[in-house]
Amino acid sequence: MSQTVSFPVGGMTCAACAARIEKVLNRKDGVQAAVNFASERAQVELEGSGTTVGDVIAAVRKAGFSVDEQSVDFAITGMTCAACAARIEKVLNRMPSVQGSVNYAAERAHVTYVPGIVTPDDLATKITKAGFGASRLDEGKREDPKAKREAVWRRERNRFLLTFVLALPLFIEMFGMLLGRMETVPLAVQFVSATLVQFVCGAHLYRRAWNAVRGGSANMDVLVVLGTSIAYLFSAVVAILHLPQPVYFEASGAIITLISLGKLMETRAKVRTSAGIESLLQLQPQTAHVERDGVLVDRAVADMHTGDIFVVRPGESVPVDGEVLDGASDVNEAMLTGESLPVLKQAGSEVFGGTINANGMLRVKATGVGSDTALARIVRMVEQAQGSKANVQRLADRVSGIFVPAVVAFAVATFLIGWLVTGSMTWSLISAVSVLVIACPCSLGLATPTAIMVGTGRGAQNGILFRNADALEQAEKLTTIILDKTGTLTQGRPTVTRLHPADGVSADRLLAVATSLEQNSEHPLARAIVDYASTHHATILSVDGFKAIPGLGVEAQIDGEAALLGSPRYLTQAGYSLDALPVAALENEGQTVIAVATGGHLLGIVALGDGLRPDAISTVTALKARGIKVVMLTGDNERAAAVVARQVGVDDYLAGVLPQHKAESVAKYRAEGAVVGMVGDGINDAPALAAADVGFAVGAGSAVALDTADVVLMKSELAAVLDAISLSRATLSKIRQNLFFAFIYNVLGLPLAALGMLNPIVAGAAMAMSSVSVVSNSLLLNRWKPHSH
């Protein structure tokens, strides 16, 4: 049985670090790991081997990186002695990545854990299953990822300010040299300043470089440490021995200062790349008004349980998923659909955590809490997408894997060849330092994941959820899109248009039998018949031996007689003749026809109509204009399918396709070489969605849709498919631009540095800015807007 975990990794400085962690983890049995440098997360799949989550975390730490931990405190009830505390500790510490400490006297538990591997809800559940009570003491507050990144930015800012102050004498000397003055700052002061910058402000660079080398690879820090150390040591020898050579203290100090500035700017930009998912995390309120013994009390959302009754006042956010018991109000569900139009909620309606109650008071029963809410599923889906890798990134990964060793070899060659050709060791040394400093795999490593993070986050804000980077990438390449008819091209809310009883049969008898057979079915056609019957006060008969025949109809016993209901084809196969009824005429009008029989006699037919979505024709037209072949798929008969196909203007259609055969239809087009997208409702069409290159679930916030579709379109608009493709194209365009900038920067920069045409200080500034430019270009994706708005 496979297990997938995703957790934050600290200490990565460039793409080579991510590649090294992947290499370390993928050596382990049954482990498939992908590490995202931009989001600083590792996604690991364990395939039932002896490797545990603990082994994975230990391997990451042994490679010289940190696995970020969080802590949570619980109030524990039900302990009667110290043995109870020991038991709870034992239960908690068996969980992967968890370290728990229980204080029996204080009735408190302090637990550290790795987010992404376990959650506070998991911890509380374990304690509860052990026979004790557990409630969080942090009032439901979670660690804000944005606040954490802001803290990292402040640390980088303080580091830069300290480095700049200590390097100030070196900058004064550098400007003095530009003005033609020699030794503006005494050599001894330069030496002290450079030493402090190199070994105090640059200490973290040495630590990370050592960890990389010790782990059997190299990263950006190795290049920086080599370059600045050579410049510093050369200058120190000259200063100590009073040799007749120029010193380059200002070069080593300025490089470290500029790199610190570049890291500061990169960190600030990366804070903004995660804005999409952070905006989702901030939607859920921290407290709820929960009924306890008839009295409303404010409780932490983290402590709520399924079945709790709570009240949502006007203007408040709904805390968790639930079913409305009393009250009526308009609710803004923009967090789900990206559409701000309010939706009326009343008794029996579903509400979702994070949506905003507008004007009335709602009394609600909780049906989904913690990780079971729609919002939590959406956040997990976005995190999974942001942590995955696109195929286009593979080239960058391969280059990053050999980049640093190749640059070191190039620098050595620059030094040796330069010394041989020019006869100047100093010139050759400085050229080699420039080569080491300007080369940076960071921009390559950030090119793809930053664009994916911004693109998926922007999509989530507009109700477009991509399961992974591959789905985002494939959506741009689609050549064929298959659209399910019912509920996708049509409204999905069919209504009964006509009843046609057979000779000698009353309409009431026909409706009574049809309603009795369909009363327990959730099929849209069945619900349409039941709704029609309720307004016409139809009689409900006793039904026994009910049996559904998928894609055809149902059979049962009514009053001891065999009864059948289903498609005309189904009843024809059962031996009934429908020639006397206007089946063909109705189907030619695009109606869906259901036939009913009982006791060996045909009772008649029921005609149902389902109107097109308002945007069906315009969406099909727009898809065809983009060069995409559009195909309609339906279980309806040939004549009814042909009518709808003509109305919407699809290129082709497949009629009479049973649900279990929809996936085969998708496979047929893929076998012809097409890149196929399947658009359906995410529930009945799950196999077909899974069979397509990209499966789109329209207007589906269900758990099934979130688990099966590659792209979930939360708004009930077919035009959202166009938005998803548009966002895919915009994101892939940014990725290509980023990769071009990253490659061209190194292709041009390295030869210029080798030829001595770049001062080490200029090279350091260029290296620092390369990553910033790539991240900033990705952030331009925030300008993307959906076509349907």
Helices and strands as residue ranges (DSSP letters): E 2-10, H 15-26, E 31-36, E 41-47, H 53-62, E 66-67, E 70-77, H 82-93, E 99-103, E 108-113, H 120-129, E 133-136, H 145-178, H 187-196, I 197-201, H 203-214, H 220-241, H 249-273, H 275-281, E 287-292, E 295-300, G 301-303, E 309-312, E 321-326, E 329-332, H 334-337, E 342-345, E 350-351, E 356-357, E 362-368, G 370-372, H 374-387, H 393-422, H 425-438, H 442-461, E 464-466, H 469-475, E 480-484, I 485-489, E 495-501, H 507-518, H 524-535, E 543-549, E 553-558, E 561-566, H 568-573, H 583-588, E 592-598, E 601-609, H 616-625, E 629-633, H 638-648, E 652-654, G 659-661, H 662-671, E 676-680, H 686-691, E 694-698, H 703-708, E 711-713, H 720-754, H 760-779, G 780-783
